[in-house]
């Protein structure tokens, strides 16, 4: 019997997958628990429509991420910090501070998406990588000036 999985089931199938299972297993276990739907023509069309909508949504997200990446690369984010001798900062500039500075300019970036190996501890311009989308990365220029 052909069924469409509505939910993930360990060892059997993932959501949206069409599989052949024994009739008794489907009738007595999977269908009563709402894990699967029969693979009728109407249900197959519904599944195709859902997959197409999901694909369109992913493409739109990627396009939005590319636009944001272009804005970030054109931007120079300026942060002020107290510094001592030789351009060393008292403290450091973290990804949280960079995210806050970007949000003041109207660019929403989650601090976890900003890839800093270690906090910025010197004055000057630093190149910072921002992972906007799993497939899209941007390079942001962060300029640290003395307060």
DOVOTI-620549 format. One record per residue: x, y, z of N, C-alpha, C, O, CB in turn. Coordinates in steps of 0.001 Angstrom, whole numbers, plus 500000, padded with zeros to 6 digits. Each point is the difference from the previous one (the first is absolute). Glycine has a CB too. Layout:
N
XYZXYZXYZXYZXYZ/...
//
This chain:
147
500847498835500000499153501165500000500902501239500000500928500095500803497201498657500421/501596502197497874500785501226499910499420501036500944498792500231500036501818499270497570/500294501127503168499577501035500951500937501201499911501137499893499541497898498348501996/500456502911498917500784501227500083500187500294501486499021500074500744500089500841497011/502125499249502679500263500294501399499694501468500298500467500898499299501300497303500760/497447502026500984499655501351500440500989500457501063500299501190500107497261498405499376/502944499463501298500967500276501060501206499088499792499906498964499342498255501737502290/502967499699498937501187499146499987499750498801500909499439500136501087502083501853498459/498906496828499990499924498812500838501316499258499868500378499543498921497097500287500813/503207500064501385501324499381500004499924498586499442499175499191500423501489502205501557/500205498326497072500085498666499423499017499754498865500101498983499314500663500252502884/498289501670497590499014499785498935500103501045498894500162499658498829498332499308502857/501411502305498688500056501032498972499941501390500595499696500190501178499236498238497241/501368502535500730499983501397500412498757500677499435499348499486499092503180500568501007/497161501115500463498840500769499581500074500301498501501034500441499498498793500565502811/499068498751496983499937500273498574500469498858499122499912500093498775500419502244501800/500161496595500013500519498869499242498856499042499633499094499771500801503144500446500378/497814499233497613499012499009499553500682498639500051501065499798499417497707501884499074/500579497372502229500602498679500170498953498912499887498803500241500161502958500749501297/498710497825498265499163498807499959500157499285501335501109499626500380499118500151497082/498647500030503262500026499267501264498939498905499936499120500023499140501696502028502148/499278496999499625499008498927499993498634500562500395499897500950500775501888497340499793/497175501095498876498640500498500206499587499956501467499394500948500500500038498289497201/500883499695502980499630499863501404500684501038500874499379500565500900500276497011498720/501620502677500118500762500992500767499393501392499808499869500773500949502233497832498814/497533501696498995499409501305499712498636500128500660499725501009500649501517499080497177/497890498898502019498626500070500517499944499993501529499201500722500597500040498120497332/501606500344502704499913499811501447500882500941500827499713500237501173499762497419498325/501595502882499905500929500783500791500172501432499472499781500968500728501383496906499839/499228502246498168500350501313499463498796500924499807500043501159500413501869497746498471/497025500603500498498823500845499753499294500443501279499681501183500114500044497637497730/500010500297503130499325500454501223500787501052500796499404500832500684499540496933499405/502368502199499824500830500941500741500220501305499209500621500927500520500509497120500610/498383502037497652500138501211499194501412500238499497500390501145499775497757499799501518/502615498004498529501382500121499542500063500034498477500891500622499422499895498187502641/498260500516497290499998499942498537498610500333499454499007500044500726502831498226499332/498141501961498634498776500163499229500100499052498815501098499735499511498591502708501210/499197497052498821500028499136498820500486500798498801499697501186499867498417497408501051/502644500747498211500577500675498843499008500006498845500232499377498963502076499941501766/496578501396499464499016500135498919500472501098499049500958500719500285497139498507501233/501217500888497360500381500996498999499898501424500568500880500831499774498334497607498406/499718501827502548499811501328500599501061500317501031500521501115500031497051498668499577/502757499249501239501029500213501017501383500195499368500820500754500525497829497868501080/501608500706497281501284500152499307500114501419499411501066500614500046498967496892499416/498855503005499984500017501367499452500219501021501118500737500972499830497718498312498301/500903500487503002500172500887501152501462500009500434500562501057500286497064498495500454/502986499270499309501408499883500376500884500758499007500921500707500410498616497051500651/500191502102497641500774500715498983499864501507500163500983500731499879498706497346498557/499093502392501839499771501436500204500756500512501226500581501085499969497159498689498959/502250499438502150500727500396501212501497500070499738500674500920500463497543498029500946/502305500076497845501431499988499683500374501207499130501048500612500203498960496866499947/499133502860498884500262501149499126499969501299500808500841500876499797498153497883498244/500041501369502872499910501203500832501227500132500902500520501100500187496969498737499765/502967499061500597501188499997500856501237500421499201500836500756500495498142497425500928/501131501335497362501130500343499136499989501497499661501045500651500023498929497008499021/498844502883500641499875501437499714500401500832501217500692501009499868497462498504498490/501405500057502829500324500716501232501519500017500227500566501019500396497196498315500584/502883499528498763501455499923500170500724500927499024500981500648500364498779496981500418/499752502433497976500607500881498993499839501467500396500923500798499833498605497487498383/499292502066502311499758501383500439500912500366501168500546501103500043497063498720499194/502557499250501710500892500240501136501426500235499530500687500889500502497843497698500944/501913500615497592501357500144499488500164501339499289501027500661500152499151496844499609/498809502902499459500067501283499299500062501162500996500763500946499806497960498056498263/500473500924502994500031501035501044501366500041500679500520501074500301497007498633500069/503049499118499868501314499922500641501073500624499109500909500662500501498377497248500709/500617501885497476500979500581499078499905501522499986501019500686499925498871497241498673/498881502605501475499813501453500053500615500555501288500688501020499971497186498790498656/501877499522502496500563500424501281501526499921499964500678500873500541497241498340500646/502620499754498185501452499842499901500619501163499225501060500500500377498673496999499720/499615502932498826500507501135499219499986501283500848500938500795499946498227498117497916/499769501279502915499917501177500875501104499964501052500624501022500285496886499087499348/502731498713500944501034499866501035501395500264499447500829500624500663497725497719500510/501702501179497608501321500183499413500253501461499632501148500445499996498752497211499139/499051503087500559500152501411499668500128500861501256500430501151499922498259498459497982/500952499857503216499946500723501267501338499948500735500691498982499983496869500498500165/502793501631500497501137500028500928499410500342501356499512501110500210502206499597497992/498326498341502715499429500191501327501056500634500902501102499475500154497337498542499539/501201503117500895500941500710500850499626499816501461498855500224500395501561501450497784/500560497915502617499797499824501441501059500792500742501151500071499568497843497630500093/500619502891501454500946500759500810500306499215501271499116499389500601500016502808498470/502147497832501328500416499305501211501173500741500623500737500700499305498467497087499769/500967502062502221501138500607500687501248499181499684499997498770500042498511502127501819/502554499833497824501234499309499628501175500548500796499996501140500465499097498452497230/501892499565502440501215500388500710501140500226499030499789500342498836499457498371503159/501958501093498498501184500201499184500102498957498900499673498832500208501468502178501755/499310499412496875500225499072498899498719499501499348500038499012499267502031500322501871/496807501312499102498755499610499340499327498785500602499100499429499384501835501526498584/499480498631503227499356498860500669498752500500500712500023501054500635502202497747499665/496701500454499597498746500393500633499953499567501457500587498990500388498280500852497400/500412500957503017499668499579501357498744499152499851498909500545499834502131501544501311/499087496634498909498863499120499729500088499521498563501092499902499440497464501302502257/500291498496497701499996499489498633498661500296499340499013500302500671502615497887499969/498356501719498042498770500143499226499512498592499690500718499208499389499996503045499599/498059497435501436499447498656499804498977499997498869499617501050499483500759498440502950/499197499324497199498995499865498943498677500646500421499254500487499152501849497381500080/498607502138502056498771500627500494500018501501499718498996500565499565500814497676502231/501326502401498450500112501439499747499889500306498510499402501005499618502038499228502421/499124498919497127499917500189498553498545499864499554499519500799499198502839498312500499/496942499880500821498589499782499643499143501192500424499104500411499262501221497101500970/499945503049500958499251501170500469500249501208499108499072500750499697501056498374502639/501127501070497240500330501123499122499304499848498646499544500985499419502680499270501741/497694498517498343499310499755498724498503500242500135499372500543499091502381497778500289/497671501275501760498558500184500178499642501483500083498900500386499606500978497402501575/501037503056499328499768501448500031499941500572498584499342501012499756501822499120502471/499535499206496839499983500441498600498857499363499220499845500255498806502626500052501302/496729498865500563498852499378499335500298498657499361499174499491499242500005502766500359/501969497156500679500358498684499454499918498982501129500765500064500962500753500967497265/497546498028501650499836499001501058500899498803499721499838499295499004497782501455501390/503329499040500510500903498851499909500110499409501398500267500714500967501045500285497065/498480497706502064500122499314501284501475499917500391500856499728499159497035498936500385/502400501573501742501402499997500448500664498644499793501222499928499871498197501817501809/499796497179498287500578498658499797500434499778498561500773499085499716497787500061502120/500942501696497248500376499871498587501316500716499693500599499786498947496974500054500466/502872501013501516501249500730499806501143499093500458500066499607501164498790502667499166/502033497404498745501071499048500281501286500734500408500793500423499159498180497948499200/501198501761502943501224500576500563500747498884500710499467499392500927499472502915499345/502298497414499303500770498972500690500256500433501435499891499211500939501186500080496895/499272502003502311500210500583501319499584501459499918500014500584498917501895497808501639/497724502204500566499561501398499983501076500945499454501194499715500097497334499775501852/501037501631497480500929500992499445500610500790501160499279500548500834499383499623496988/502680499881502223500676500650501124500897501167499569500718500559500829499212497255500354/500037502559497529500856501090499536499181501014499213498907499700499519503067498744500404/498579502769499956499373501040499184500229499691498534500913499252499651499413502459502171/498844498865497318500172499833498565498852499244499379498980499745500641503459500301499689/497739499595498401498959499300499242500263498495500050501122499544499778498565502464498695/499261497234501821500094498542500055498943499406499076498857500455499982502021499615502404/499506498921496855499063499291499137499344498895500819500686499173500600500686501351497316/497286499466502106499261499012500771499057499260499051499308500627499198500846500784502926/499818497263497967499119499193499167498651499847500692499926499708501194502052499059497824/496944501438500200498643499845500507499321498922499168499920500108498776499961502324502002/499629496527499890499310498908499306498509500353499968499263499718500945502479498528499800/497831502373498155498640500494499867499020498857499753498861500041500464502037502121498652/499547496825500155499171498860499589500953498819499899501199500210499815497077501239498903/501237497306501398500926498867499887500864500014498730501101499451499993497256499256501322/501142501921497614500754500030498751500570501382499679500703500152499001497846498011500186/501164502849501641500420501376499708500797500566501174499537500004501141498436500330497386/503244500145501165500838500653501001500328501409499512500092500249498798500886497522501959/499196503144500195500362501373499671501201500404500845500207499482501097497395501083498291/503188500371500084501137500525500740499667501421500417499749500864499160501896497665499575/498357501702502551499640501287500579501271500694500480500883499373500583496828499760500104/502365502184499055501144500772500491499584500672501303499019500742500042501878499647497595/499860499343503426499739500602501301501173500922500319501141499555500121497491498429500678/501065503318499337501044500961500326499866500382501460498962500503500430501093500366497199/501000498891503127500024500338501420500809501276500158501166500059499611498624497501501093/499575503474499879500688501271500208500073500287501499499249499438500797499955501433496952/501720500019502607500193500314501409498935500973500469499637500937499288502826498670500486/497044500162501424498948500817500608500530501333500457499247500814500535499593497129500177/
//
